[in-house]
Amino acid sequence: QVQLVESGGGLVQPGGSLRLSCAASGSIFSISTMGWYRQVSEKQRDLVAQITSGGRTDYADSVKGRFTISRDNAKNTAYLQMSSLKPEDTAVYYCRAEQRGYGPPSWGQGTQVTVSS
């Protein structure tokens, strides 16, 4: 199985920036897509951004222009650069990795991002 460990969360003021990291380890054969999702309390876990192995990206409308997802395939690590943070960005952020043909997707444990003054 692939293990994912997120890091970089914390408390920031509105307008600030954070960079989240997601390090993958374990039985890695070929991670096709890595993504970041976020969840607020009991609400559903929503897609924030995702990136394919070829570099194609998708973003939620609410974060376009402010967040940037990237990945370093050699390091098996994905990043989420978050800028111009807003209080509504407050959530637990989860990393997801998909290895199509090699089993179900993997999820990280989540990292808390709190945007507050």
N, C-alpha and C positions, 0 to 999 in steps of 0.2 A: 504494500500500500504506500501511497504518497502521503507524507506528513507535511503540513503547512504551518508555519509559525509566523504570525504577524507581529510587527513592532512599530513603534513610532507614534502611537496615539498619546493623547494627553489633553491638557487644558490650554486653550489659546483664546485670545481676545478676538472679537469680530474684526475682520480685515486681515488677520494674521494668516500664517501658513504653517503647514505640517507636511511631512513626507512619510507615508506609510511604506513599510517593506514587508514582503511576503517571501520567505525562504522555503523552498521545497526540498525535501529530502526523502530517502527511501527508495522504493522500487520505481524509479523514473525511467521510462522508455521513450516517450514522446508526448510532451504536454502540448496539446493542440490549442487550448484556449485557457487563459487565466483571466479572472475577473475579480472585481471588488463589489461587494454588496453591503448594504447597511440596513439596520433594523432599529426601530425606536420602540422601546418597551414591548407591548404585546402585538404591535402591528407586524405586517408581513415584511419579509426580507426582500428588499428591492435592489435591482441592478443599478450600480453606480457607473461602472465602466468595465469593459472587457477588451482583451487584446488577443489576437491569434498568434500562432507561431510565425506567421508571415508579416506581422506588424499591422494588420487591419484592426481598427479600433471602433468601438461604439460607446457612446456616452448617454446617460440620462439627460434629458433636456435641462433639468435643474442645475446641472454642474458644467454644462458646455461652456467653454471659454475660461473656466476657473480651475478645473481639475485636468490633470494629464496622467494617463496610464502609460507605463513603459515596462519593458522586461529585458532582462539580460539572460539569454538562453544558456550561455556558458556557465553562469553562476546559478541557474535555476531559481532566479529571483525576479519577482514583479514588484513594481513600485506604483504608488499613487501620490503624485504631487498635488497638494491641495492649497490653493491660494484664494485670497479674498473670501475667507471663510465667514459664514453667516451662522447665527444661532440655530437656524433650521437645519444646518449640517450636523448638528449634534446627534450622535447615534453610535451604536456599536458597529464597527466595520469588519467585515469578514472577507477573507480571501478564498477563492474557489479555483480549483485546477481540474481540467478535464483531459483525460487520456482516452480518446475514443478508440474502442477496440481493446482496451486494457483494463476495463473495469469501470465502476461507478466514479463519479467526480468526488474529489476530496475537498473538505472544508477545514479552514483554520478555526482556532478557538475564539477569535474575535479580539479586537482592541478598541477601547473606548476613546471616542473623540468628543470633547466637550468644548463648545464655542460659547463663551460667556464673558461679559465684562464685570 
